[in-house]
């Protein structure tokens, strides 16, 4: 099952579809600006989300924007 944070994360990616969003933007939106939450938490949640959304498909929907964040295409 997809967790509430993952849903909020995915909805945010969809809102900015085709544009990159930074890890800090994700922390600000998904974790409501709780900067005690570290960027590594974003990476862990992204892995879980990718496993659920992109797992088993040859074409991946979620892309990494290296040195910045993520995008969805």
C-alpha positions as CSV (number, residue, x, y, z in Angstrom):
1,X,0.0,0.0,0.0
2,X,1.1,3.6,-0.7
3,X,1.6,5.6,2.5
4,X,0.1,9.1,3.1
5,X,3.5,10.8,2.7
6,X,4.1,8.9,-0.5
7,X,0.7,10.0,-1.9
8,X,1.5,13.7,-1.0
9,X,4.9,13.3,-2.5
10,X,3.5,11.8,-5.8
11,X,0.7,14.5,-6.0
12,X,3.4,17.1,-5.7
13,X,5.4,15.5,-8.5
14,X,2.3,15.4,-10.7
15,X,1.6,19.1,-9.9
16,X,5.1,20.0,-11.3
17,X,5.0,17.4,-14.1
18,X,7.7,18.1,-16.6
19,X,9.6,20.5,-14.3
20,X,12.1,19.6,-11.7
21,X,11.4,20.0,-8.0
22,X,14.3,20.2,-5.5
23,X,14.7,18.1,-2.4
24,X,14.2,21.3,-0.3
25,X,10.9,22.0,-2.1
26,X,9.8,18.5,-1.3
27,X,10.8,18.9,2.3
28,X,8.9,22.2,2.5
29,X,5.7,20.8,0.9
30,X,5.5,17.2,2.0
31,X,7.0,17.6,5.5
32,X,5.5,21.1,6.0
33,X,8.9,22.9,6.3
34,X,10.2,20.5,9.0
35,X,13.8,20.9,8.3
36,X,14.7,18.6,11.1
37,X,13.8,16.0,8.5
38,X,16.9,15.4,6.4
39,X,17.3,15.1,2.7
40,X,18.1,11.4,3.1
41,X,14.4,10.9,4.2
42,X,13.4,12.3,0.8
43,X,15.6,9.7,-0.9
44,X,14.2,6.8,1.2
45,X,10.6,7.9,0.5
46,X,11.5,8.3,-3.2
47,X,12.8,4.8,-3.4
48,X,9.6,3.4,-1.8
49,X,7.5,5.5,-4.2
50,X,9.6,4.4,-7.2
51,X,9.2,0.7,-6.2
52,X,5.5,1.1,-6.1
53,X,5.0,3.4,-9.1
54,X,7.7,2.3,-11.5
55,X,8.5,-1.2,-10.3
56,X,8.3,-3.8,-13.1
57,X,7.8,-1.3,-15.9
58,X,10.4,-0.8,-18.6
59,X,9.7,3.0,-19.0
60,X,10.2,4.8,-15.7
61,X,7.8,7.7,-14.8
62,X,9.9,9.3,-12.1
63,X,13.2,10.7,-13.1
64,X,16.1,12.1,-11.0
65,X,17.4,15.5,-11.9
66,X,21.0,15.0,-10.7
67,X,22.3,17.5,-8.2
68,X,18.8,19.0,-7.8
69,X,15.8,16.7,-7.2
70,X,13.2,14.9,-9.2
71,X,10.7,15.2,-12.0
72,X,7.9,13.1,-13.4
73,X,7.4,12.6,-17.2
